[in-house]
Amino acid sequence: MLKLENIARSFGDRPVLREISFEVPRGALTGFVGANGAGKTTTMRIIMGLLTAHAGRVTLDGKELWQTTRPNFGYMPEERGLYPRQPVIDQLVYLGALHGLSRPVARSRAMELLERFGLADRAKAKLDSLSLGNQQRVQVTAALLHEPEVLVLDEPFSGLDPLAVDAMSSILHDYAARGVPILFSSHQLDLLESLVENVVIIQDGGIVASGSADRLRAQHATMHRLVLDGDTGWLRQTPGVETLDIAGHEALLRFASDQVAQQVLAQALQRGSVHEFSLQRPSLADIYREVIR
């Protein structure tokens, strides 16, 4: 796996990363979440060796990474770094050659990926003639061209239409199935919900949650849904109950303790029929909002 251990970085006297540690396992997609300025891009640049950490280390399968051990990494920066007035296929072949591919192999791989993204017919077009979403597809193609052993992608889904999102998701799952550690950032928490197996949440340069998405959901599964015959408004005045949402017969609640939950259930049964009293599986957006408070 890819592992970060106690990584720290400052710009001048301003700490940007505060001894952060997390893991990116093989065979799974890891979503990297945080507000703008939280430290995501700085972290990714340190993984890629584009910035030097002031403390800590980055390892792959237990071996510390150095400049000579990163050539087969795939990286997509948030800011597009391709040549706008050069034909798409020409620059992809050029970038493949920089990674040691022969021109025929680079062309073949580039066309295969462009085909998956629905861009094979635009291979000879200049980059700046494409829409921003299609330019994003080309940028991702460049990161995947050399069959990387680690993938680090900064906002790869930005600007993509639903079909391109599906194509991107399929490609990332293919790489994960080969055992490639994949770390990517995204502000689209609804997209991450159905895509990732692992989540890392960063705030103000510190990791506030990380690990399996299922484990994080279990840790934060603190909401209950209550559905009654009658109105649920009485719950607003019940001690130990936080009313997250109340609408007629239904209420979304958080209890101070399991004892309070059982007391509320008993009161509800005294008032009439209870159609549902269930622990709710929180979304990644719910978890994010909770841990950054």
N, C-alpha and C positions, 0 to 999 in steps of 0.2 A: 504493500500500500504506500501511498504518498502520505507523509507525516510532517507536520510542522510542530516544532517544540520550542516554546518560550521565545517566539519571534518578537523582537522589539525594533522600532524604527522611529526616529525623530527627524523633523525638518527644522533645522536651527534649534531653538529651545522649545519647539512645540512637539510633544509626543503624538505620533500618529497611530502606532501599534504598541500595545501595552502587554508584552510577553504573552502573545496569543499561542494557543496550542489546539490543534484539531487533526483529524485523520480523514483521508479520502480513500476509501477502500476500493479494491479492484472489483470489477463486475457489477458496479452500481453507479447510479447517477447521484451526485452530491450537489445540492443547490446552495448557493452562497447568497445570503440575504442581509440587507442593511440599507439604511438611508444613504443619500448622497453625502459623501464625506466621512462615512463610517470607517473606511479603511480597506474596502474590498479590492480596489484597483491596485493600491500599494502592496497588498498581500500577494496578489497575482503576479505583479512585477518581480517581487522577491522570489517567488517560486520559479519564475522563468530566468532568474539571474540578471534581470534588467536593472534591479536595485539591490544594494547590499543591505542585509539586516545588520543592525548594530548589536544585536544579541540573539542567541538562539541558533537553530539549524533546521534545514529542510532535508529529509531523507526519503529515499525510494527503496522499499524492501530492506530497510535497515542501513543502507549505505548513504552517507552524506553526499549531497549533490554539489558538483563543482561545474565550472563553465564547460569543461570537456565532456561532461556526462549529460548535457541537456540538448544536444543537436537533434535528437529524435523526439522532442516534445512538440506538441502542436499548440499554438497560441493565437487567439483572436482578440486584439485590443478593441476597446469600445470605439475609439476613434479609428476610422478606416485608414489603412496605410497602403492602399494600392495606387496605381498610376491611372489617373482619370482619363487621359487621352490615349491610352494604349489599348489595343484589342484584348479582350478578356483572355482568349486562349494563349496569346503570345506571352502575357505576363505570368499566367499559371505555369506554362512550360518553363519559363525562366526561373520561377521560384522553385519548381521541382528540381531543376538542375542544381540550384544552390544547396539543396538537400541531398545531392549525390545521385539523383535519378537520371537515367539516360533520357534524351529528348523524346524518343518514341514511347517509353514507359510513362513519362510525365504527361504527355499528350493523351495517352489512353486513359490514365487515371482521372485526368481533368475532365475528359468528355464523359466518363462514367458518372462522376459526381454531378456535373452539369445536367446530365440527363435525369438524374434522380430529383434535382431541383427544378426540372422543367425549363432549363435554360440552354439546352443543346443547340437550339436554333439561333441563339444570340452569342454563340462562342466567338464569332469574328467581330462582334460589335465593340465599339469603344466603351469603356466602363462608364464614362459620364453621360452616355446616351441611355443608360438604364435607369429605371426608377430606383429610389433609395432602398426599397425592399429587395430588389434584384441585386443591387450592389452588395447588400448584406449577404445574400446567398453566395456571391462570388468570394467575399471575404472568408466565409466559412469554408468554402471549397479549398481555398489556399491553405487554411489551417489543417485540413484533413489529407491533403494531397500526398504526403510522404508516409502515410500509414503510421501516425505517431504512437508512441508507447504510453504517453500521458497527454491528456487534453485539458487545457485551461482556456476557458472561453468567457469573455467579458460581455455580458448582455447579447448573447447570440440570437435571441428571439426578437430583438428590437426591430420594429418596422416590418415584420413578416406577416403576410396574410395567412388565413387559416390553413390553406393547402401547403404553404411553405413551412408552417409550424409542424404539420403532420410529417412532412418529409424530413425536417430537421430532427424531430423526435425519433423517427425510425432509424436514422443514421446513428444518432447517439446511442440508442439501445443496441444497435449492431456492434458498436465499438465496446460498449460495456460488456456485452456477451463474450467478447474476446479477452476480457480481463483487463481492459484499459481503465486506469483511474481517471474519472472525469469530474472536474470542478467547473461549474459555471454560475455566473451571477445573473440575477433577474429580479426585476421589480414586480413581475406578473405572478403574484402568489397563487392565483387560481390555476395558472398553468403548472406551477410546481406541484400543486396538490395531486395531480394525476400522473406526474412524470418522475419525480425523484424518490429514491429510497432513503436518502440521508439529507440532513439539513444542517447548515452552519449559519447562525445568526450573530452578526457583529454590530456593536453599537459603540460609538466614541472610541474606537481602537481596541475594544475588548470583546472577547467571545462571551455572549450571554446565554447561549444554548447551542448544543451540537450533538449529533448522533443520529441513530435511526429515526426516521419520521414516525414510525409506529410507536417507538419507545417514548418519543416526545409527546405524542398524542395521549398515550396512557398516563404520563406524568401530569398532563394538564387537563385531563378529563374531569373537570370539576363542575360542569354545568348539568343541570337536570331540566327535563321538559315535563311539565305537568299539564294534563288535559282533563278538565272536569265537565260536569253537566252545567254547573252554574258559573257565575262570574268569578274571576281570579283576583279581582282588585284588592281583596282583604289581605293578600300576601304582602302588600306594600307596607303594612304596619306590623308585620310579624318580626319579632326580634331574631337576629341571627340569619336573616334572609336578605340577600341582595337580589333585587328584581332587575334582571338584565333586559327583559322585554315582556310586556303583558298586553295581550290583545283578546279581550272577551273571555272565552273559555280556556285559552291557552296561556301558559307562562313559561319563560325561560329564566331559570333561577340559579343562584350560587349560594350554598349553605355554609355557615361557619363551621359546622362539624357534622359527622354522620348522625349524631344524636338529634340535632336540629332537623335534619332531613326526615328522620323517622317521625318526629313530632308533627312536622308539617303534613306528612302522609296520613297520620292518624286524624288530624284535624280535617283534612280534605275528605276522608271517608265518612266522618261524622256529618259533613255537609251534603253528601250525596255520592253519586257514582264517580269513580276515578277511571277514566278511559286509558290514561297513559301516565306512567311515572318512570322516566328512563334517564340513564346517564348518557349525556350527549358526547359524541366523538368530535372534538374540536378541530376546526380547519387549521391549516398552517397560518392563515391570516389571523385567526384567534390567538394562536400561540405567539405569533410575532408581536401582536398588540400587548399581550400580557408580559412578555419578558423584557420589552423595552420601556416599560413604565418607570 
